[in-house]
Amino acid sequence: MTTTKRPRDPNQLAKFIVDMATGETESKQPLESAVKGGNARASALTPKQRAEIARVAADARWKKS
């Protein structure tokens, strides 16, 4: 699936939003794919793997200060 970036220019962005609202342009990225990503990954990990990921994240947060 290819996704297109939203235009950065405010005028082009406004036209893009109007086109999407009126159905002239379809959104390339379905909302469902973004919603199920984290849940699918979490269900595929073991509790030990999740704990290790959390430990690495906590170490990275505390290391910044």
All heavy atoms as TSV, in Angstrom:
chain	resi	resn	atom	element	x	y	z
A	1	MET	N	N	0.846	-1.163	0.000
A	1	MET	CA	C	0.000	0.000	0.000
A	1	MET	C	C	0.897	1.232	0.000
A	1	MET	O	O	1.841	1.325	0.764
A	1	MET	CB	C	-0.891	0.014	1.242
A	1	MET	CG	C	-1.635	1.294	1.384
A	1	MET	SD	S	-2.527	1.565	2.921
A	1	MET	CE	C	-2.947	-0.003	3.503
A	2	THR	N	N	0.606	2.159	-0.851
A	2	THR	CA	C	1.363	3.393	-0.883
A	2	THR	C	C	0.577	4.465	-0.163
A	2	THR	O	O	-0.646	4.550	-0.273
A	2	THR	CB	C	1.626	3.845	-2.332
A	2	THR	OG1	O	0.380	4.056	-2.964
A	2	THR	CG2	C	2.435	2.818	-3.081
A	3	THR	N	N	1.285	5.265	0.584
A	3	THR	CA	C	0.643	6.360	1.282
A	3	THR	C	C	1.210	7.663	0.758
A	3	THR	O	O	2.377	7.755	0.417
A	3	THR	CB	C	0.871	6.279	2.799
A	3	THR	OG1	O	2.273	6.313	3.051
A	3	THR	CG2	C	0.290	5.010	3.368
A	4	THR	N	N	0.370	8.658	0.677
A	4	THR	CA	C	0.824	9.968	0.248
A	4	THR	C	C	0.884	10.883	1.454
A	4	THR	O	O	0.044	10.798	2.356
A	4	THR	CB	C	-0.125	10.577	-0.804
A	4	THR	OG1	O	-1.430	10.651	-0.235
A	4	THR	CG2	C	-0.169	9.734	-2.061
A	5	LYS	N	N	1.881	11.743	1.459
A	5	LYS	CA	C	1.991	12.691	2.550
A	5	LYS	C	C	0.994	13.817	2.343
A	5	LYS	O	O	0.652	14.170	1.228
A	5	LYS	CB	C	3.402	13.275	2.591
A	5	LYS	CG	C	4.447	12.287	3.028
A	5	LYS	CD	C	5.768	12.985	3.198
A	5	LYS	CE	C	6.806	12.018	3.705
A	5	LYS	NZ	N	8.087	12.670	3.922
A	6	ARG	N	N	0.560	14.372	3.434
A	6	ARG	CA	C	-0.317	15.528	3.341
A	6	ARG	C	C	0.511	16.724	2.919
A	6	ARG	O	O	1.655	16.875	3.339
A	6	ARG	CB	C	-0.973	15.785	4.689
A	6	ARG	CG	C	-1.970	14.697	5.044
A	6	ARG	CD	C	-2.534	14.852	6.414
A	6	ARG	NE	N	-2.941	16.213	6.704
A	6	ARG	CZ	C	-3.463	16.593	7.852
A	6	ARG	NH1	N	-3.642	15.732	8.808
A	6	ARG	NH2	N	-3.802	17.839	8.058
A	7	PRO	N	N	-0.046	17.606	2.101
A	7	PRO	CA	C	0.710	18.781	1.654
A	7	PRO	C	C	1.067	19.688	2.827
A	7	PRO	O	O	0.294	19.829	3.775
A	7	PRO	CB	C	-0.259	19.490	0.710
A	7	PRO	CG	C	-1.342	18.536	0.414
A	7	PRO	CD	C	-1.365	17.530	1.498
A	8	ARG	N	N	2.231	20.301	2.759
A	8	ARG	CA	C	2.663	21.208	3.819
A	8	ARG	C	C	2.144	22.623	3.598
A	8	ARG	O	O	1.983	23.377	4.542
A	8	ARG	CB	C	4.183	21.217	3.905
A	8	ARG	CG	C	4.724	19.851	4.327
A	8	ARG	CD	C	6.174	19.920	4.536
A	8	ARG	NE	N	6.405	20.740	5.719
A	8	ARG	CZ	C	7.466	20.659	6.489
A	8	ARG	NH1	N	8.405	19.807	6.206
A	8	ARG	NH2	N	7.614	21.438	7.525
A	9	ASP	N	N	1.921	23.004	2.348
A	9	ASP	CA	C	1.404	24.322	2.031
A	9	ASP	C	C	-0.039	24.428	2.538
A	9	ASP	O	O	-0.857	23.550	2.262
A	9	ASP	CB	C	1.453	24.553	0.520
A	9	ASP	CG	C	0.906	25.914	0.131
A	9	ASP	OD1	O	1.461	26.912	0.614
A	9	ASP	OD2	O	-0.062	25.962	-0.649
A	10	PRO	N	N	-0.354	25.482	3.295
A	10	PRO	CA	C	-1.709	25.588	3.864
A	10	PRO	C	C	-2.820	25.583	2.808
A	10	PRO	O	O	-3.873	24.987	3.032
A	10	PRO	CB	C	-1.690	26.919	4.623
A	10	PRO	CG	C	-0.260	27.205	4.866
A	10	PRO	CD	C	0.509	26.572	3.761
A	11	ASN	N	N	-2.590	26.226	1.668
A	11	ASN	CA	C	-3.621	26.254	0.631
A	11	ASN	C	C	-3.822	24.876	0.015
A	11	ASN	O	O	-4.953	24.444	-0.216
A	11	ASN	CB	C	-3.258	27.268	-0.463
A	11	ASN	CG	C	-3.267	28.685	0.065
A	11	ASN	OD1	O	-4.090	29.028	0.896
A	11	ASN	ND2	N	-2.333	29.488	-0.400
A	12	GLN	N	N	-2.747	24.171	-0.245
A	12	GLN	CA	C	-2.856	22.822	-0.813
A	12	GLN	C	C	-3.468	21.866	0.196
A	12	GLN	O	O	-4.244	20.982	-0.161
A	12	GLN	CB	C	-1.482	22.326	-1.259
A	12	GLN	CG	C	-0.936	23.062	-2.444
A	12	GLN	CD	C	0.468	22.607	-2.810
A	12	GLN	OE1	O	1.101	21.852	-2.071
A	12	GLN	NE2	N	0.964	23.063	-3.947
A	13	LEU	N	N	-3.126	22.050	1.480
A	13	LEU	CA	C	-3.705	21.210	2.523
A	13	LEU	C	C	-5.215	21.422	2.614
A	13	LEU	O	O	-5.979	20.472	2.737
A	13	LEU	CB	C	-3.050	21.502	3.872
A	13	LEU	CG	C	-3.580	20.730	5.063
A	13	LEU	CD1	C	-3.424	19.231	4.860
A	13	LEU	CD2	C	-2.878	21.179	6.335
A	14	ALA	N	N	-5.645	22.677	2.531
A	14	ALA	CA	C	-7.078	22.974	2.578
A	14	ALA	C	C	-7.806	22.310	1.413
A	14	ALA	O	O	-8.874	21.720	1.582
A	14	ALA	CB	C	-7.298	24.480	2.553
A	15	LYS	N	N	-7.229	22.387	0.207
A	15	LYS	CA	C	-7.848	21.749	-0.956
A	15	LYS	C	C	-7.886	20.237	-0.779
A	15	LYS	O	O	-8.878	19.579	-1.096
A	15	LYS	CB	C	-7.096	22.096	-2.239
A	15	LYS	CG	C	-7.747	21.466	-3.465
A	15	LYS	CD	C	-6.971	21.751	-4.711
A	15	LYS	CE	C	-7.575	21.150	-5.954
A	15	LYS	NZ	N	-8.142	19.847	-5.833
A	16	PHE	N	N	-6.817	19.661	-0.241
A	16	PHE	CA	C	-6.749	18.220	0.002
A	16	PHE	C	C	-7.854	17.786	0.970
A	16	PHE	O	O	-8.537	16.789	0.742
A	16	PHE	CB	C	-5.368	17.862	0.552
A	16	PHE	CG	C	-5.203	16.424	0.917
A	16	PHE	CD1	C	-5.084	15.444	-0.062
A	16	PHE	CD2	C	-5.155	16.020	2.242
A	16	PHE	CE1	C	-4.921	14.115	0.267
A	16	PHE	CE2	C	-4.996	14.698	2.577
A	16	PHE	CZ	C	-4.886	13.742	1.591
A	17	ILE	N	N	-8.050	18.563	2.041
A	17	ILE	CA	C	-9.074	18.225	3.035
A	17	ILE	C	C	-10.469	18.325	2.429
A	17	ILE	O	O	-11.322	17.461	2.651
A	17	ILE	CB	C	-8.932	19.128	4.275
A	17	ILE	CG1	C	-7.634	18.768	5.010
A	17	ILE	CG2	C	-10.127	18.985	5.202
A	17	ILE	CD1	C	-7.278	19.717	6.129
A	18	VAL	N	N	-10.711	19.365	1.629
A	18	VAL	CA	C	-12.009	19.520	0.976
A	18	VAL	C	C	-12.244	18.370	0.002
A	18	VAL	O	O	-13.339	17.799	-0.057
A	18	VAL	CB	C	-12.109	20.888	0.265
A	18	VAL	CG1	C	-13.331	20.948	-0.626
A	18	VAL	CG2	C	-12.131	21.998	1.284
A	19	ASP	N	N	-11.219	18.007	-0.766
A	19	ASP	CA	C	-11.350	16.894	-1.709
A	19	ASP	C	C	-11.679	15.594	-0.979
A	19	ASP	O	O	-12.495	14.797	-1.445
A	19	ASP	CB	C	-10.070	16.729	-2.533
A	19	ASP	CG	C	-9.901	17.827	-3.569
A	19	ASP	OD1	O	-10.874	18.562	-3.839
A	19	ASP	OD2	O	-8.783	17.950	-4.109
A	20	MET	N	N	-11.043	15.367	0.167
A	20	MET	CA	C	-11.332	14.154	0.930
A	20	MET	C	C	-12.755	14.191	1.479
A	20	MET	O	O	-13.459	13.182	1.479
A	20	MET	CB	C	-10.330	13.980	2.071
A	20	MET	CG	C	-8.993	13.466	1.603
A	20	MET	SD	S	-7.838	13.162	2.938
A	20	MET	CE	C	-8.757	12.082	3.988
A	21	ALA	N	N	-13.181	15.355	1.950
A	21	ALA	CA	C	-14.525	15.472	2.539
A	21	ALA	C	C	-15.619	15.288	1.495
A	21	ALA	O	O	-16.681	14.740	1.798
A	21	ALA	CB	C	-14.670	16.827	3.221
A	22	THR	N	N	-15.361	15.733	0.273
A	22	THR	CA	C	-16.382	15.617	-0.770
A	22	THR	C	C	-16.298	14.298	-1.522
A	22	THR	O	O	-17.137	14.013	-2.364
A	22	THR	CB	C	-16.258	16.776	-1.776
A	22	THR	OG1	O	-14.955	16.759	-2.353
A	22	THR	CG2	C	-16.511	18.106	-1.108
A	23	GLY	N	N	-15.268	13.507	-1.230
A	23	GLY	CA	C	-15.139	12.204	-1.865
A	23	GLY	C	C	-14.408	12.224	-3.189
A	23	GLY	O	O	-14.363	11.218	-3.880
A	24	GLU	N	N	-13.828	13.353	-3.564
A	24	GLU	CA	C	-13.088	13.424	-4.822
A	24	GLU	C	C	-11.742	12.710	-4.729
A	24	GLU	O	O	-11.225	12.218	-5.714
A	24	GLU	CB	C	-12.887	14.885	-5.230
A	24	GLU	CG	C	-14.175	15.577	-5.600
A	24	GLU	CD	C	-13.961	17.010	-6.008
A	24	GLU	OE1	O	-12.865	17.346	-6.490
A	24	GLU	OE2	O	-14.889	17.814	-5.859
A	25	THR	N	N	-11.176	12.659	-3.537
A	25	THR	CA	C	-9.919	11.960	-3.299
A	25	THR	C	C	-10.130	11.010	-2.141
A	25	THR	O	O	-10.723	11.370	-1.138
A	25	THR	CB	C	-8.799	12.959	-2.935
A	25	THR	OG1	O	-8.682	13.905	-3.977
A	25	THR	CG2	C	-7.474	12.254	-2.755
A	26	GLU	N	N	-9.606	9.792	-2.266
A	26	GLU	CA	C	-9.727	8.829	-1.182
A	26	GLU	C	C	-8.481	8.856	-0.321
A	26	GLU	O	O	-7.386	9.089	-0.802
A	26	GLU	CB	C	-9.909	7.421	-1.750
A	26	GLU	CG	C	-11.221	7.222	-2.448
A	26	GLU	CD	C	-11.382	5.795	-2.916
A	26	GLU	OE1	O	-10.606	4.930	-2.477
A	26	GLU	OE2	O	-12.271	5.556	-3.722
A	27	SER	N	N	-8.664	8.606	0.954
A	27	SER	CA	C	-7.532	8.501	1.857
A	27	SER	C	C	-6.780	7.215	1.544
A	27	SER	O	O	-7.380	6.161	1.370
A	27	SER	CB	C	-8.011	8.482	3.309
A	27	SER	OG	O	-6.926	8.320	4.175
A	28	LYS	N	N	-5.477	7.295	1.464
A	28	LYS	CA	C	-4.674	6.126	1.104
A	28	LYS	C	C	-4.397	5.207	2.284
A	28	LYS	O	O	-4.041	4.069	2.121
A	28	LYS	CB	C	-3.330	6.571	0.499
A	28	LYS	CG	C	-3.467	7.418	-0.727
A	28	LYS	CD	C	-3.926	6.598	-1.895
A	28	LYS	CE	C	-3.979	7.463	-3.137
A	28	LYS	NZ	N	-4.515	6.819	-4.263
A	29	GLN	N	N	-4.530	5.707	3.513
A	29	GLN	CA	C	-4.206	4.914	4.685
A	29	GLN	C	C	-5.460	4.654	5.514
A	29	GLN	O	O	-6.051	5.576	6.050
A	29	GLN	CB	C	-3.175	5.651	5.546
A	29	GLN	CG	C	-2.725	4.880	6.745
A	29	GLN	CD	C	-1.677	5.644	7.536
A	29	GLN	OE1	O	-1.430	6.804	7.273
A	29	GLN	NE2	N	-1.081	5.002	8.484
A	30	PRO	N	N	-5.882	3.403	5.623
A	30	PRO	CA	C	-7.062	3.115	6.432
A	30	PRO	C	C	-6.775	3.312	7.922
A	30	PRO	O	O	-5.655	3.091	8.380
A	30	PRO	CB	C	-7.368	1.658	6.114
A	30	PRO	CG	C	-6.088	1.093	5.650
A	30	PRO	CD	C	-5.333	2.231	4.996
A	31	LEU	N	N	-7.757	3.740	8.674
A	31	LEU	CA	C	-7.565	3.990	10.093
A	31	LEU	C	C	-7.335	2.703	10.877
A	31	LEU	O	O	-6.650	2.707	11.880
A	31	LEU	CB	C	-8.785	4.726	10.651
A	31	LEU	CG	C	-9.028	6.122	10.097
A	31	LEU	CD1	C	-10.321	6.683	10.679
A	31	LEU	CD2	C	-7.870	7.032	10.418
A	32	GLU	N	N	-7.895	1.587	10.422
A	32	GLU	CA	C	-7.777	0.337	11.157
A	32	GLU	C	C	-6.331	-0.124	11.292
A	32	GLU	O	O	-5.955	-0.720	12.285
A	32	GLU	CB	C	-8.598	-0.767	10.493
A	32	GLU	CG	C	-10.092	-0.527	10.496
A	32	GLU	CD	C	-10.536	0.353	9.343
A	32	GLU	OE1	O	-9.903	0.310	8.275
A	32	GLU	OE2	O	-11.501	1.100	9.514
A	33	SER	N	N	-5.490	0.143	10.287
A	33	SER	CA	C	-4.120	-0.336	10.354
A	33	SER	C	C	-3.356	0.353	11.471
A	33	SER	O	O	-2.507	-0.244	12.117
A	33	SER	CB	C	-3.401	-0.115	9.019
A	33	SER	OG	O	-3.243	1.265	8.777
A	34	ALA	N	N	-3.629	1.625	11.735
A	34	ALA	CA	C	-2.941	2.343	12.789
A	34	ALA	C	C	-3.426	1.893	14.163
A	34	ALA	O	O	-2.657	1.862	15.119
A	34	ALA	CB	C	-3.148	3.841	12.616
A	35	VAL	N	N	-4.687	1.532	14.262
A	35	VAL	CA	C	-5.254	1.170	15.551
A	35	VAL	C	C	-4.780	-0.194	16.025
A	35	VAL	O	O	-4.467	-0.387	17.194
A	35	VAL	CB	C	-6.803	1.204	15.473
A	35	VAL	CG1	C	-7.434	0.693	16.749
A	35	VAL	CG2	C	-7.268	2.616	15.187
A	36	LYS	N	N	-4.674	-1.160	15.145
A	36	LYS	CA	C	-4.357	-2.516	15.581
A	36	LYS	C	C	-2.860	-2.795	15.680
A	36	LYS	O	O	-2.469	-3.850	16.156
A	36	LYS	CB	C	-5.002	-3.536	14.648
A	36	LYS	CG	C	-4.409	-3.600	13.264
A	36	LYS	CD	C	-5.081	-4.686	12.464
A	36	LYS	CE	C	-4.486	-4.771	11.075
A	36	LYS	NZ	N	-5.110	-5.791	10.287
A	37	GLY	N	N	-2.001	-1.885	15.279
A	37	GLY	CA	C	-0.568	-2.126	15.256
A	37	GLY	C	C	0.025	-2.469	16.611
A	37	GLY	O	O	0.702	-3.469	16.784
A	38	GLY	N	N	-0.220	-1.632	17.608
A	38	GLY	CA	C	0.340	-1.861	18.935
A	38	GLY	C	C	-0.242	-3.096	19.600
A	38	GLY	O	O	0.475	-3.855	20.260
A	39	ASN	N	N	-1.528	-3.298	19.441
A	39	ASN	CA	C	-2.165	-4.472	20.043
A	39	ASN	C	C	-1.648	-5.764	19.419
A	39	ASN	O	O	-1.430	-6.758	20.115
A	39	ASN	CB	C	-3.680	-4.394	19.881
A	39	ASN	CG	C	-4.283	-3.283	20.705
A	39	ASN	OD1	O	-3.710	-2.895	21.711
A	39	ASN	ND2	N	-5.411	-2.783	20.282
A	40	ALA	N	N	-1.462	-5.758	18.105
A	40	ALA	CA	C	-0.971	-6.961	17.437
A	40	ALA	C	C	0.453	-7.270	17.884
A	40	ALA	O	O	0.806	-8.430	18.112
A	40	ALA	CB	C	-1.013	-6.770	15.919
A	41	ARG	N	N	1.267	-6.240	18.023
A	41	ARG	CA	C	2.646	-6.464	18.459
A	41	ARG	C	C	2.681	-6.952	19.905
A	41	ARG	O	O	3.418	-7.886	20.241
A	41	ARG	CB	C	3.449	-5.169	18.361
A	41	ARG	CG	C	4.893	-5.344	18.791
A	41	ARG	CD	C	5.699	-4.090	18.569
A	41	ARG	NE	N	7.084	-4.352	18.915
A	41	ARG	CZ	C	7.818	-3.578	19.685
A	41	ARG	NH1	N	7.319	-2.458	20.156
A	41	ARG	NH2	N	9.062	-3.878	19.960
A	42	ALA	N	N	1.878	-6.348	20.773
A	42	ALA	CA	C	1.862	-6.747	22.180
A	42	ALA	C	C	1.391	-8.191	22.346
A	42	ALA	O	O	1.915	-8.925	23.186
A	42	ALA	CB	C	0.976	-5.804	22.983
A	43	SER	N	N	0.427	-8.598	21.559
A	43	SER	CA	C	-0.068	-9.970	21.706
A	43	SER	C	C	0.933	-10.989	21.170
A	43	SER	O	O	0.903	-12.146	21.567
A	43	SER	CB	C	-1.413	-10.132	20.990
A	43	SER	OG	O	-1.242	-9.967	19.594
A	44	ALA	N	N	1.829	-10.557	20.288
A	44	ALA	CA	C	2.813	-11.473	19.732
A	44	ALA	C	C	4.023	-11.638	20.648
A	44	ALA	O	O	4.799	-12.580	20.480
A	44	ALA	CB	C	3.275	-10.990	18.356
A	45	LEU	N	N	4.195	-10.729	21.621
A	45	LEU	CA	C	5.352	-10.784	22.513
A	45	LEU	C	C	5.049	-11.597	23.759
A	45	LEU	O	O	3.921	-11.623	24.239
A	45	LEU	CB	C	5.764	-9.371	22.938
A	45	LEU	CG	C	6.253	-8.438	21.843
A	45	LEU	CD1	C	6.438	-7.042	22.402
A	45	LEU	CD2	C	7.547	-8.935	21.242
A	46	THR	N	N	6.089	-12.214	24.290
A	46	THR	CA	C	5.947	-12.920	25.562
A	46	THR	C	C	6.059	-11.896	26.689
A	46	THR	O	O	6.580	-10.798	26.489
A	46	THR	CB	C	7.048	-13.982	25.727
A	46	THR	OG1	O	8.317	-13.324	25.813
A	46	THR	CG2	C	7.052	-14.964	24.568
A	47	PRO	N	N	5.597	-12.231	27.888
A	47	PRO	CA	C	5.745	-11.295	29.007
A	47	PRO	C	C	7.212	-10.923	29.270
A	47	PRO	O	O	7.514	-9.783	29.610
A	47	PRO	CB	C	5.148	-12.060	30.186
A	47	PRO	CG	C	4.154	-12.980	29.568
A	47	PRO	CD	C	4.760	-13.379	28.252
A	48	LYS	N	N	8.109	-11.864	29.072
A	48	LYS	CA	C	9.531	-11.584	29.287
A	48	LYS	C	C	10.040	-10.565	28.262
A	48	LYS	O	O	10.790	-9.645	28.604
A	48	LYS	CB	C	10.331	-12.889	29.173
A	48	LYS	CG	C	11.787	-12.741	29.511
A	48	LYS	CD	C	12.499	-14.081	29.477
A	48	LYS	CE	C	13.973	-13.924	29.821
A	48	LYS	NZ	N	14.669	-15.207	29.791
A	49	GLN	N	N	9.601	-10.693	27.008
A	49	GLN	CA	C	10.011	-9.747	25.977
A	49	GLN	C	C	9.445	-8.359	26.251
A	49	GLN	O	O	10.138	-7.348	26.084
A	49	GLN	CB	C	9.549	-10.225	24.593
A	49	GLN	CG	C	10.295	-11.429	24.080
A	49	GLN	CD	C	9.668	-11.983	22.819
A	49	GLN	OE1	O	8.444	-11.987	22.663
A	49	GLN	NE2	N	10.499	-12.460	21.905
A	50	ARG	N	N	8.178	-8.302	26.693
A	50	ARG	CA	C	7.584	-7.002	27.006
A	50	ARG	C	C	8.318	-6.333	28.156
A	50	ARG	O	O	8.545	-5.120	28.152
A	50	ARG	CB	C	6.098	-7.166	27.339
A	50	ARG	CG	C	5.245	-7.427	26.117
A	50	ARG	CD	C	3.766	-7.220	26.409
A	50	ARG	NE	N	3.267	-8.023	27.521
A	50	ARG	CZ	C	2.745	-9.236	27.395
A	50	ARG	NH1	N	2.648	-9.798	26.211
A	50	ARG	NH2	N	2.314	-9.889	28.448
A	51	ALA	N	N	8.705	-7.102	29.168
A	51	ALA	CA	C	9.436	-6.548	30.308
A	51	ALA	C	C	10.789	-6.001	29.863
A	51	ALA	O	O	11.220	-4.936	30.321
A	51	ALA	CB	C	9.620	-7.613	31.383
A	52	GLU	N	N	11.455	-6.699	28.966
A	52	GLU	CA	C	12.756	-6.238	28.479
A	52	GLU	C	C	12.612	-4.936	27.686
A	52	GLU	O	O	13.405	-4.009	27.849
A	52	GLU	CB	C	13.405	-7.316	27.609
A	52	GLU	CG	C	14.750	-6.915	27.033
A	52	GLU	CD	C	15.800	-6.616	28.088
A	52	GLU	OE1	O	15.714	-7.163	29.211
A	52	GLU	OE2	O	16.710	-5.818	27.794
A	53	ILE	N	N	11.592	-4.858	26.846
A	53	ILE	CA	C	11.349	-3.627	26.077
A	53	ILE	C	C	11.051	-2.469	27.031
A	53	ILE	O	O	11.561	-1.351	26.857
A	53	ILE	CB	C	10.198	-3.836	25.076
A	53	ILE	CG1	C	10.644	-4.809	23.976
A	53	ILE	CG2	C	9.737	-2.517	24.472
A	53	ILE	CD1	C	9.526	-5.278	23.075
A	54	ALA	N	N	10.252	-2.710	28.055
A	54	ALA	CA	C	9.928	-1.669	29.023
A	54	ALA	C	C	11.170	-1.231	29.798
A	54	ALA	O	O	11.358	-0.047	30.078
A	54	ALA	CB	C	8.855	-2.169	29.986
A	55	ARG	N	N	12.025	-2.190	30.133
A	55	ARG	CA	C	13.260	-1.880	30.865
A	55	ARG	C	C	14.176	-0.993	30.026
A	55	ARG	O	O	14.729	-0.003	30.513
A	55	ARG	CB	C	13.985	-3.169	31.246
A	55	ARG	CG	C	15.157	-2.965	32.174
A	55	ARG	CD	C	15.792	-4.286	32.621
A	55	ARG	NE	N	14.833	-5.168	33.260
A	55	ARG	CZ	C	14.361	-6.314	32.726
A	55	ARG	NH1	N	14.785	-6.727	31.554
A	55	ARG	NH2	N	13.485	-7.052	33.370
A	56	VAL	N	N	14.328	-1.320	28.743
A	56	VAL	CA	C	15.170	-0.527	27.855
A	56	VAL	C	C	14.608	0.888	27.710
A	56	VAL	O	O	15.343	1.880	27.716
A	56	VAL	CB	C	15.300	-1.215	26.477
A	56	VAL	CG1	C	15.942	-0.299	25.460
A	56	VAL	CG2	C	16.094	-2.500	26.608
A	57	ALA	N	N	13.283	0.991	27.582
A	57	ALA	CA	C	12.644	2.305	27.457
A	57	ALA	C	C	12.843	3.144	28.723
A	57	ALA	O	O	13.132	4.343	28.650
A	57	ALA	CB	C	11.161	2.135	27.151
A	58	ALA	N	N	12.691	2.528	29.885
A	58	ALA	CA	C	12.881	3.251	31.148
A	58	ALA	C	C	14.328	3.701	31.280
A	58	ALA	O	O	14.593	4.835	31.695
A	58	ALA	CB	C	12.482	2.365	32.316
A	59	ASP	N	N	15.271	2.863	30.921
A	59	ASP	CA	C	16.695	3.242	30.980
A	59	ASP	C	C	16.965	4.432	30.055
A	59	ASP	O	O	17.696	5.358	30.429
A	59	ASP	CB	C	17.585	2.069	30.588
A	59	ASP	CG	C	17.630	0.975	31.640
A	59	ASP	OD1	O	17.225	1.251	32.807
A	59	ASP	OD2	O	18.053	-0.144	31.320
A	60	ALA	N	N	16.370	4.424	28.887
A	60	ALA	CA	C	16.571	5.526	27.938
A	60	ALA	C	C	15.975	6.822	28.478
A	60	ALA	O	O	16.572	7.891	28.327
A	60	ALA	CB	C	15.941	5.187	26.594
A	61	ARG	N	N	14.814	6.739	29.140
A	61	ARG	CA	C	14.197	7.958	29.698
A	61	ARG	C	C	15.047	8.521	30.815
A	61	ARG	O	O	15.266	9.722	30.907
A	61	ARG	CB	C	12.794	7.647	30.222
A	61	ARG	CG	C	11.753	7.572	29.139
A	61	ARG	CD	C	10.346	7.583	29.727
A	61	ARG	NE	N	10.105	6.507	30.669
A	61	ARG	CZ	C	9.662	5.295	30.323
A	61	ARG	NH1	N	9.426	5.008	29.066
A	61	ARG	NH2	N	9.460	4.382	31.240
A	62	TRP	N	N	15.527	7.673	31.704
A	62	TRP	CA	C	16.291	8.161	32.862
A	62	TRP	C	C	17.693	8.585	32.474
A	62	TRP	O	O	18.313	9.392	33.155
A	62	TRP	CB	C	16.343	7.096	33.944
A	62	TRP	CG	C	15.034	6.985	34.643
A	62	TRP	CD1	C	14.068	6.047	34.449
A	62	TRP	CD2	C	14.512	7.889	35.637
A	62	TRP	NE1	N	12.988	6.284	35.242
A	62	TRP	CE2	C	13.231	7.411	35.997
A	62	TRP	CE3	C	15.013	9.033	36.229
A	62	TRP	CZ2	C	12.458	8.056	36.944
A	62	TRP	CZ3	C	14.235	9.672	37.181
A	62	TRP	CH2	C	12.965	9.188	37.526
A	63	LYS	N	N	18.213	8.073	31.374
A	63	LYS	CA	C	19.572	8.412	30.946
A	63	LYS	C	C	19.650	9.846	30.441
A	63	LYS	O	O	20.702	10.473	30.494
A	63	LYS	CB	C	19.998	7.449	29.836
A	63	LYS	CG	C	21.447	7.566	29.450
A	63	LYS	CD	C	21.811	6.503	28.433
A	63	LYS	CE	C	23.287	6.573	28.111
A	63	LYS	NZ	N	23.669	5.548	27.158
A	64	LYS	N	N	18.540	10.397	29.958
A	64	LYS	CA	C	18.538	11.746	29.381
A	64	LYS	C	C	18.907	12.820	30.386
A	64	LYS	O	O	19.492	13.820	30.046
A	64	LYS	CB	C	17.163	12.068	28.791
A	64	LYS	CG	C	16.854	11.298	27.551
A	64	LYS	CD	C	15.499	11.697	27.015
A	64	LYS	CE	C	15.150	10.900	25.790
A	64	LYS	NZ	N	13.839	11.237	25.259
A	65	SER	N	N	18.572	12.651	31.650
A	65	SER	CA	C	18.809	13.714	32.629
A	65	SER	C	C	20.189	13.725	33.202
A	65	SER	O	O	21.051	13.016	32.970
A	65	SER	CB	C	17.810	13.618	33.777
A	65	SER	OG	O	17.860	12.334	34.357
